[in-house]
Amino acid sequence: MQESVSQALYSYWNDLRGDRIAPKRFEIEPSCISGHLPDTFILERIAPATLRFRLAGTRICEAFGIDFRGVNLFQLFGDADARIVQQQIALSASDGAVCVFRIMAGSASGLSTEFELLILPMIHTRDTIDRFLGAFVPSNKPNWLGTVALTQRKLISHEIVYPDGLPLAVDPERHVPTLMPTIREARIVRSDRRQFRVYEGGLSRVDNE
């Protein structure tokens, strides 16, 4: 992620998350990110194909010339781009991944500028990721931004970031992350509120050859 707003929001989210797959929705304190609120939003995942804006900052709405509340994020893009965004969001919901998109947005008159779209997973009332905190930030701020509607949106690039370097999944009984399978065989050992990855090594095996 390149934009300072995205970096600050990610840092705040990651601090709240700790060793969990994602922070709880109610843990987000608007006062802690007050300087970035005009560029931030909250999404609700209704279904795999429906990711609805619950809140959207004023600068986002002004930049695109629409009221984002209630809008399905996927409908902002053409079919091919929407499928990619949907696939990335599915990874975020299942593995706690962070999504970073670069988007070109343009007006009917030919004006255009790039945006960085950051999406951070959150857990609401259930034991699944169904809320997302995010930011929609222009890479530069041309003097016409906010005066024309940006009705054309094209996905330029997309990236998945795993904060812990590996995919995670929710353990619904303990509400803590469980490491997904990796190339090496590993087993999870839990003690109180801690958990450890134990890799089988040479000393733990009997060599029969």
Backbone as CSV, one residue per row, in Angstrom:
resi,resn,N_x,N_y,N_z,CA_x,CA_y,CA_z,C_x,C_y,C_z
1,MET,0.849,-1.193,0.000,0.000,0.000,0.000,0.879,1.235,0.000
2,GLN,0.504,2.227,-0.801,1.364,3.383,-1.034,0.883,4.652,-0.357
3,GLU,-0.410,4.785,-0.127,-0.959,6.038,0.378,-0.866,6.104,1.904
4,SER,-0.572,7.302,2.420,-0.373,7.476,3.862,-1.639,7.144,4.656
5,VAL,-2.813,7.454,4.110,-4.064,7.134,4.801,-4.206,5.622,4.934
6,SER,-3.909,4.896,3.859,-3.988,3.435,3.887,-3.009,2.862,4.907
7,GLN,-1.806,3.385,4.919,-0.788,2.890,5.846,-1.189,3.133,7.296
8,ALA,-1.731,4.310,7.585,-2.150,4.637,8.949,-3.324,3.767,9.382
9,LEU,-4.275,3.560,8.473,-5.448,2.747,8.808,-5.051,1.285,9.018
10,TYR,-4.165,0.796,8.171,-3.688,-0.573,8.329,-2.972,-0.751,9.669
11,SER,-2.127,0.194,10.032,-1.398,0.119,11.294,-2.350,0.096,12.489
12,TYR,-3.379,0.941,12.444,-4.371,0.978,13.517,-5.121,-0.348,13.596
13,TRP,-5.564,-0.849,12.469,-6.280,-2.124,12.409,-5.416,-3.268,12.921
14,ASN,-4.160,-3.297,12.526,-3.264,-4.380,12.908,-2.962,-4.359,14.407
15,ASP,-2.837,-3.175,14.982,-2.628,-3.061,16.431,-3.841,-3.595,17.189
16,LEU,-5.040,-3.260,16.711,-6.257,-3.773,17.352,-6.359,-5.290,17.221
17,ARG,-5.953,-5.803,16.093,-6.064,-7.229,15.801,-5.230,-8.068,16.760
18,GLY,-4.016,-7.633,17.054,-3.139,-8.429,17.902,-2.815,-9.762,17.248
19,ASP,-3.059,-10.877,17.977,-2.780,-12.201,17.425,-4.030,-12.884,16.886
20,ARG,-5.092,-12.102,16.691,-6.342,-12.649,16.166,-6.390,-12.515,14.648
21,ILE,-7.353,-13.190,14.054,-7.507,-13.090,12.604,-7.974,-11.699,12.196
22,ALA,-8.768,-11.052,13.032,-9.295,-9.713,12.742,-9.840,-9.109,14.033
23,PRO,-9.885,-7.787,14.120,-10.495,-7.156,15.295,-12.014,-7.207,15.220
24,LYS,-12.652,-6.952,16.331,-14.105,-6.860,16.376,-14.544,-5.489,15.850
25,ARG,-15.695,-5.457,15.238,-16.234,-4.198,14.707,-16.375,-3.147,15.796
26,PHE,-16.842,-3.539,16.987,-17.099,-2.561,18.042,-15.811,-2.014,18.658
27,GLU,-14.673,-2.610,18.338,-13.398,-2.116,18.861,-12.885,-0.889,18.106
28,ILE,-13.437,-0.648,16.938,-13.013,0.510,16.144,-13.494,1.786,16.827
29,GLU,-12.551,2.657,17.183,-12.868,3.936,17.810,-12.676,5.050,16.784
30,PRO,-13.752,5.659,16.292,-13.616,6.714,15.284,-12.675,7.834,15.712
31,SER,-12.619,8.120,17.015,-11.761,9.208,17.481,-10.283,8.921,17.232
32,CYS,-9.928,7.627,17.133,-8.529,7.256,16.915,-8.092,7.434,15.457
33,ILE,-9.056,7.518,14.566,-8.744,7.692,13.141,-9.500,8.902,12.586
34,SER,-9.768,9.874,13.466,-10.619,11.007,13.090,-10.094,11.772,11.879
35,GLY,-8.774,11.871,11.756,-8.209,12.609,10.631,-8.392,11.925,9.297
36,HIS,-8.734,10.639,9.324,-8.870,9.865,8.086,-10.314,9.492,7.777
37,LEU,-11.241,9.836,8.643,-12.632,9.417,8.449,-13.228,9.838,7.104
38,PRO,-12.916,11.034,6.569,-13.503,11.395,5.267,-13.119,10.448,4.131
39,ASP,-12.025,9.685,4.314,-11.565,8.760,3.275,-11.859,7.302,3.597
40,THR,-12.580,7.043,4.686,-12.796,5.663,5.110,-14.241,5.225,4.925
41,PHE,-14.472,3.921,5.051,-15.814,3.363,4.893,-15.931,2.082,5.704
42,ILE,-17.163,1.623,5.861,-17.479,0.327,6.460,-18.332,-0.450,5.469
43,LEU,-17.967,-1.701,5.221,-18.715,-2.582,4.326,-19.330,-3.729,5.116
44,GLU,-20.479,-4.203,4.662,-21.140,-5.366,5.231,-21.271,-6.434,4.153
45,ARG,-20.804,-7.630,4.458,-20.904,-8.735,3.502,-22.228,-9.463,3.716
46,ILE,-23.172,-9.205,2.841,-24.495,-9.824,2.922,-24.462,-11.226,2.339
47,ALA,-23.722,-11.387,1.243,-23.587,-12.653,0.525,-22.301,-12.567,-0.287
48,PRO,-21.801,-13.679,-0.822,-20.566,-13.611,-1.608,-20.593,-12.580,-2.724
49,ALA,-21.764,-12.325,-3.291,-21.872,-11.362,-4.393,-22.424,-10.007,-3.959
50,THR,-22.591,-9.812,-2.660,-23.147,-8.546,-2.164,-22.308,-8.021,-1.007
51,LEU,-21.609,-6.929,-1.261,-20.779,-6.265,-0.257,-21.233,-4.814,-0.195
52,ARG,-22.045,-4.504,0.797,-22.778,-3.238,0.838,-22.085,-2.203,1.723
53,PHE,-22.015,-0.978,1.220,-21.497,0.137,2.016,-22.513,0.493,3.102
54,ARG,-22.067,0.453,4.357,-22.896,0.919,5.464,-22.590,2.382,5.776
55,LEU,-21.325,2.742,5.678,-20.881,4.123,5.896,-19.819,4.452,4.864
56,ALA,-19.754,5.709,4.458,-18.709,6.144,3.532,-18.372,7.600,3.827
57,GLY,-17.083,7.900,3.873,-16.625,9.254,4.182,-17.034,10.274,3.139
58,THR,-17.069,11.510,3.562,-17.529,12.591,2.683,-16.634,12.778,1.471
59,ARG,-15.314,12.633,1.648,-14.419,12.846,0.507,-14.595,11.770,-0.552
60,ILE,-14.931,10.552,-0.121,-15.177,9.476,-1.090,-16.423,9.794,-1.923
61,CYS,-17.495,10.163,-1.242,-18.753,10.467,-1.940,-18.597,11.665,-2.869
62,GLU,-17.876,12.686,-2.404,-17.673,13.878,-3.233,-16.815,13.557,-4.453
63,ALA,-15.768,12.736,-4.261,-14.864,12.423,-5.362,-15.582,11.680,-6.489
64,PHE,-16.488,10.771,-6.131,-17.174,9.964,-7.149,-18.528,10.529,-7.546
65,GLY,-19.013,11.492,-6.772,-20.284,12.122,-7.116,-21.488,11.267,-6.844
66,ILE,-21.376,10.307,-5.896,-22.509,9.466,-5.539,-22.544,9.260,-4.028
67,ASP,-23.701,8.934,-3.507,-23.851,8.554,-2.111,-23.642,7.040,-2.035
68,PHE,-22.577,6.618,-1.381,-22.210,5.203,-1.370,-23.066,4.358,-0.429
69,ARG,-23.761,4.959,0.508,-24.509,4.180,1.478,-25.508,3.245,0.770
70,GLY,-25.424,1.955,1.072,-26.313,0.956,0.480,-25.855,0.416,-0.863
71,VAL,-24.786,0.981,-1.442,-24.301,0.542,-2.755,-23.499,-0.753,-2.599
72,ASN,-23.677,-1.675,-3.530,-22.893,-2.907,-3.575,-21.544,-2.591,-4.226
73,LEU,-20.451,-2.810,-3.510,-19.113,-2.501,-4.024,-18.867,-3.133,-5.388
74,PHE,-19.300,-4.373,-5.580,-19.014,-5.083,-6.824,-19.693,-4.431,-8.029
75,GLN,-20.798,-3.737,-7.800,-21.514,-3.101,-8.904,-20.840,-1.818,-9.385
76,LEU,-19.775,-1.411,-8.707,-19.024,-0.246,-9.159,-18.123,-0.575,-10.344
77,PHE,-17.969,-1.874,-10.655,-17.033,-2.309,-11.680,-17.735,-3.107,-12.770
78,GLY,-17.043,-3.222,-13.893,-17.519,-4.097,-14.946,-17.430,-5.547,-14.508
79,ASP,-18.024,-6.439,-15.274,-18.145,-7.836,-14.870,-16.795,-8.495,-14.566
80,ALA,-15.808,-8.312,-15.447,-14.511,-8.974,-15.266,-13.810,-8.469,-14.008
81,ASP,-13.795,-7.156,-13.823,-13.160,-6.586,-12.633,-13.921,-6.964,-11.367
82,ALA,-15.240,-6.985,-11.458,-16.060,-7.341,-10.295,-15.755,-8.759,-9.831
83,ARG,-15.523,-9.671,-10.767,-15.200,-11.051,-10.396,-13.872,-11.119,-9.645
84,ILE,-12.899,-10.340,-10.089,-11.596,-10.322,-9.411,-11.733,-9.767,-8.003
85,VAL,-12.441,-8.642,-7.878,-12.633,-8.032,-6.560,-13.373,-9.002,-5.639
86,GLN,-14.377,-9.675,-6.168,-15.149,-10.631,-5.378,-14.271,-11.787,-4.901
87,GLN,-13.388,-12.274,-5.763,-12.484,-13.358,-5.379,-11.529,-12.915,-4.272
88,GLN,-11.029,-11.687,-4.367,-10.114,-11.182,-3.346,-10.830,-11.012,-2.006
89,ILE,-12.054,-10.511,-2.047,-12.837,-10.338,-0.818,-13.128,-11.688,-0.177
90,ALA,-13.364,-12.706,-0.994,-13.605,-14.047,-0.452,-12.393,-14.544,0.326
91,LEU,-11.184,-14.243,-0.153,-9.968,-14.604,0.572,-9.861,-13.837,1.881
92,SER,-10.254,-12.586,1.842,-10.239,-11.790,3.066,-11.189,-12.363,4.102
93,ALA,-12.377,-12.755,3.661,-13.384,-13.278,4.575,-13.003,-14.644,5.139
94,SER,-12.307,-15.458,4.363,-11.974,-16.808,4.824,-10.634,-16.874,5.544
95,ASP,-9.663,-16.069,5.113,-8.299,-16.204,5.621,-7.791,-14.990,6.402
96,GLY,-8.608,-13.939,6.519,-8.155,-12.737,7.202,-7.180,-11.911,6.386
97,ALA,-7.218,-12.067,5.071,-6.299,-11.330,4.204,-6.715,-9.865,4.075
98,VAL,-5.736,-9.026,3.821,-5.959,-7.608,3.544,-5.910,-7.423,2.031
99,CYS,-6.874,-6.693,1.481,-6.952,-6.461,0.035,-6.506,-5.047,-0.306
100,VAL,-5.658,-4.933,-1.309,-5.212,-3.626,-1.795,-5.435,-3.586,-3.304
101,PHE,-6.196,-2.606,-3.755,-6.499,-2.444,-5.168,-6.031,-1.082,-5.656
102,ARG,-5.577,-1.019,-6.909,-5.334,0.257,-7.594,-6.416,0.388,-8.662
103,ILE,-7.064,1.538,-8.685,-8.213,1.754,-9.559,-8.051,3.065,-10.326
104,MET,-8.374,3.028,-11.590,-8.447,4.244,-12.392,-9.909,4.651,-12.485
105,ALA,-10.207,5.848,-12.071,-11.580,6.349,-12.118,-11.626,7.563,-13.032
106,GLY,-12.635,7.590,-13.907,-12.712,8.679,-14.869,-14.121,9.215,-15.042
107,SER,-14.200,10.402,-15.621,-15.483,11.055,-15.883,-15.867,10.885,-17.344
108,ALA,-17.098,11.232,-17.658,-17.569,11.144,-19.039,-16.826,12.120,-19.950
109,SER,-16.267,13.168,-19.355,-15.563,14.173,-20.158,-14.091,13.832,-20.374
110,GLY,-13.627,12.714,-19.823,-12.248,12.293,-20.065,-11.280,12.555,-18.931
111,LEU,-11.719,13.193,-17.859,-10.845,13.417,-16.700,-10.697,12.103,-15.938
112,SER,-9.494,11.843,-15.426,-9.288,10.597,-14.687,-8.161,10.756,-13.671
113,THR,-8.199,9.905,-12.651,-7.145,9.849,-11.640,-7.173,8.478,-10.977
114,GLU,-6.057,8.103,-10.359,-5.952,6.801,-9.717,-6.349,6.883,-8.245
115,PHE,-6.871,5.761,-7.747,-7.220,5.612,-6.336,-6.604,4.332,-5.801
116,GLU,-6.293,4.359,-4.510,-5.931,3.139,-3.806,-7.110,2.746,-2.929
117,LEU,-7.538,1.498,-3.069,-8.657,0.957,-2.293,-8.113,-0.103,-1.343
118,LEU,-8.241,0.157,-0.051,-7.774,-0.755,0.993,-8.970,-1.366,1.701
119,ILE,-8.953,-2.683,1.929,-10.048,-3.371,2.606,-9.476,-4.257,3.703
120,LEU,-9.943,-4.031,4.949,-9.439,-4.711,6.137,-10.570,-5.507,6.791
121,PRO,-10.382,-6.799,7.031,-11.464,-7.630,7.572,-11.745,-7.352,9.050
122,MET,-13.015,-7.513,9.436,-13.440,-7.379,10.827,-14.499,-8.431,11.137
123,ILE,-14.634,-8.750,12.413,-15.668,-9.661,12.891,-16.733,-8.830,13.602
124,HIS,-18.003,-9.116,13.279,-19.086,-8.357,13.908,-19.676,-9.176,15.061
125,THR,-20.896,-9.583,14.997,-21.531,-10.291,16.112,-21.378,-11.806,16.018
126,ARG,-21.096,-12.296,14.824,-20.908,-13.733,14.659,-19.420,-14.048,14.688
127,ASP,-19.084,-15.319,14.510,-17.693,-15.740,14.545,-17.079,-15.782,13.156
128,THR,-17.622,-15.007,12.247,-17.128,-14.952,10.885,-16.817,-13.510,10.506
129,ILE,-15.989,-13.358,9.500,-15.667,-12.027,8.989,-16.790,-11.592,8.056
130,ASP,-17.554,-10.598,8.472,-18.648,-10.097,7.635,-18.723,-8.572,7.635
131,ARG,-17.697,-7.924,8.162,-17.572,-6.474,8.096,-16.159,-6.139,7.628
132,PHE,-16.018,-4.995,6.985,-14.716,-4.577,6.484,-14.550,-3.079,6.698
133,LEU,-13.399,-2.712,7.212,-12.998,-1.315,7.318,-12.110,-1.018,6.127
134,GLY,-12.261,0.148,5.537,-11.442,0.430,4.373,-11.231,1.903,4.107
135,ALA,-10.412,2.155,3.098,-10.132,3.521,2.662,-10.127,3.560,1.139
136,PHE,-10.593,4.690,0.607,-10.613,4.934,-0.833,-9.905,6.269,-1.028
137,VAL,-8.629,6.224,-1.440,-7.785,7.426,-1.402,-7.227,7.731,-2.788
138,PRO,-7.371,8.966,-3.271,-6.776,9.318,-4.560,-5.259,9.386,-4.464
139,SER,-4.576,8.902,-5.505,-3.112,8.951,-5.511,-2.596,10.365,-5.682
140,ASN,-3.354,11.180,-6.371,-3.068,12.617,-6.434,-4.407,13.332,-6.350
141,LYS,-4.375,14.601,-6.120,-5.621,15.353,-5.917,-5.706,16.496,-6.927
142,PRO,-6.122,16.204,-8.158,-6.282,17.266,-9.159,-7.332,18.276,-8.704
143,ASN,-7.201,19.509,-9.160,-8.090,20.569,-8.669,-9.550,20.357,-9.061
144,TRP,-9.810,19.493,-10.018,-11.203,19.234,-10.418,-11.848,18.128,-9.601
145,LEU,-11.061,17.416,-8.775,-11.597,16.283,-8.025,-12.715,16.739,-7.089
146,GLY,-13.841,16.072,-7.163,-14.997,16.442,-6.359,-15.990,17.329,-7.083
147,THR,-15.635,17.789,-8.292,-16.529,18.668,-9.046,-17.218,17.940,-10.198
148,VAL,-16.713,16.727,-10.544,-17.319,15.933,-11.610,-17.528,14.514,-11.095
149,ALA,-18.522,13.849,-11.608,-18.793,12.473,-11.199,-17.848,11.514,-11.915
150,LEU,-17.199,10.643,-11.158,-16.300,9.636,-11.736,-17.110,8.357,-11.953
151,THR,-17.690,8.262,-13.114,-18.637,7.181,-13.411,-17.976,5.954,-14.023
152,GLN,-16.711,6.086,-14.446,-16.004,4.977,-15.078,-14.887,4.508,-14.148
153,ARG,-14.885,3.211,-13.848,-13.918,2.684,-12.895,-13.290,1.415,-13.459
154,LYS,-11.954,1.379,-13.473,-11.214,0.258,-14.040,-10.165,-0.223,-13.046
155,LEU,-10.127,-1.522,-12.812,-9.145,-2.116,-11.912,-7.787,-2.188,-12.608
156,ILE,-6.780,-1.603,-11.974,-5.427,-1.606,-12.542,-4.597,-2.750,-11.983
157,SER,-4.643,-2.926,-10.670,-3.865,-3.991,-10.034,-4.541,-4.397,-8.736
158,HIS,-4.171,-5.560,-8.245,-4.724,-6.020,-6.972,-3.671,-6.839,-6.245
159,GLU,-3.728,-6.802,-4.917,-2.733,-7.487,-4.090,-3.406,-8.010,-2.829
160,ILE,-2.985,-9.185,-2.401,-3.429,-9.765,-1.142,-2.256,-9.717,-0.163
161,VAL,-2.515,-9.227,1.043,-1.492,-9.135,2.081,-1.944,-9.965,3.275
162,TYR,-1.093,-10.891,3.702,-1.353,-11.652,4.923,-0.517,-11.048,6.045
163,PRO,-1.143,-10.392,7.021,-0.385,-9.680,8.061,0.625,-10.547,8.801
164,ASP,0.314,-11.836,8.972,1.225,-12.729,9.680,2.076,-13.573,8.732
165,GLY,1.985,-13.269,7.457,2.788,-13.983,6.479,2.185,-15.276,5.990
166,LEU,1.096,-15.741,6.627,0.427,-16.974,6.247,-1.072,-16.788,6.345
167,PRO,-1.838,-17.523,5.548,-3.295,-17.474,5.707,-3.704,-17.974,7.086
168,LEU,-4.753,-17.363,7.633,-5.311,-17.785,8.909,-6.775,-18.139,8.732
169,ALA,-7.328,-18.885,9.672,-8.757,-19.194,9.668,-9.284,-19.082,11.086
170,VAL,-10.547,-18.764,11.221,-11.128,-18.588,12.542,-11.377,-19.934,13.210
171,ASP,-10.946,-20.045,14.456,-11.337,-21.178,15.299,-12.563,-20.715,16.080
172,PRO,-13.773,-21.142,15.725,-14.989,-20.603,16.322,-15.120,-20.889,17.811
173,GLU,-14.416,-21.903,18.325,-14.537,-22.211,19.740,-13.719,-21.264,20.600
174,ARG,-12.568,-20.806,20.076,-11.684,-19.979,20.896,-11.531,-18.568,20.357
175,HIS,-12.056,-18.318,19.151,-11.978,-16.990,18.539,-10.524,-16.552,18.360
176,VAL,-9.657,-17.490,18.050,-8.253,-17.164,17.801,-7.880,-17.735,16.453
177,PRO,-6.813,-17.222,15.839,-6.436,-17.729,14.520,-5.845,-19.125,14.581
178,THR,-6.148,-19.906,13.565,-5.567,-21.224,13.394,-4.762,-21.203,12.114
179,LEU,-3.527,-21.648,12.153,-2.693,-21.613,10.970,-3.170,-22.627,9.951
180,MET,-3.251,-22.199,8.712,-3.660,-23.075,7.637,-2.498,-23.981,7.250
181,PRO,-2.755,-25.070,6.522,-1.676,-25.982,6.148,-0.605,-25.287,5.329
182,THR,0.644,-25.627,5.580,1.770,-25.106,4.824,2.477,-26.264,4.152
183,ILE,3.564,-25.991,3.489,4.268,-27.042,2.765,4.809,-28.084,3.740
184,ARG,5.376,-27.607,4.864,5.860,-28.530,5.870,4.704,-28.998,6.738
185,GLU,4.790,-30.247,7.213,3.762,-30.760,8.098,3.895,-30.100,9.463
186,ALA,2.781,-29.696,10.022,2.802,-29.051,11.333,1.535,-29.417,12.076
187,ARG,1.623,-29.400,13.390,0.429,-29.593,14.198,0.323,-28.444,15.183
188,ILE,-0.905,-28.155,15.588,-1.169,-27.054,16.492,-1.272,-27.587,17.909
189,VAL,-0.519,-26.980,18.824,-0.580,-27.321,20.241,-1.051,-26.094,20.993
190,ARG,-2.110,-26.248,21.789,-2.662,-25.137,22.541,-2.414,-25.330,24.026
191,SER,-2.078,-24.236,24.695,-1.898,-24.241,26.141,-2.480,-22.956,26.683
192,ASP,-3.535,-23.057,27.495,-4.255,-21.888,27.991,-4.704,-21.062,26.795
193,ARG,-4.275,-19.796,26.704,-4.690,-18.918,25.608,-3.639,-18.828,24.512
194,ARG,-2.587,-19.638,24.612,-1.538,-19.614,23.613,-1.671,-20.809,22.678
195,GLN,-1.105,-20.653,21.487,-1.048,-21.776,20.572,0.285,-21.765,19.861
196,PHE,0.769,-22.972,19.509,2.083,-23.110,18.924,2.003,-24.003,17.701
197,ARG,2.855,-23.738,16.734,3.033,-24.635,15.600,4.191,-25.563,15.913
198,VAL,3.979,-26.859,15.837,5.028,-27.829,16.103,5.337,-28.554,14.803
199,TYR,6.570,-28.395,14.322,6.988,-29.088,13.109,7.716,-30.374,13.485
200,GLU,7.390,-31.444,12.795,8.062,-32.709,13.037,9.499,-32.621,12.527
201,GLY,10.457,-32.935,13.377,11.863,-32.880,12.996,12.507,-34.243,13.082
202,GLY,13.805,-34.287,12.776,14.501,-35.557,12.744,14.518,-36.266,14.077
203,LEU,14.611,-35.526,15.201,14.702,-36.146,16.512,13.384,-36.745,16.967
204,SER,12.265,-36.366,16.335,10.976,-36.863,16.755,10.554,-38.115,15.993
205,ARG,11.378,-38.544,15.059,11.048,-39.690,14.233,12.040,-40.830,14.457
206,VAL,11.605,-42.025,14.178,12.484,-43.173,14.215,12.847,-43.541,12.784
207,ASP,14.131,-43.539,12.495,14.595,-43.835,11.133,14.702,-45.341,10.984
208,ASN,13.872,-45.913,10.132,13.862,-47.358,9.965,14.789,-47.840,8.862
209,GLU,15.460,-46.917,8.200,16.290,-47.333,7.076,17.720,-47.596,7.532
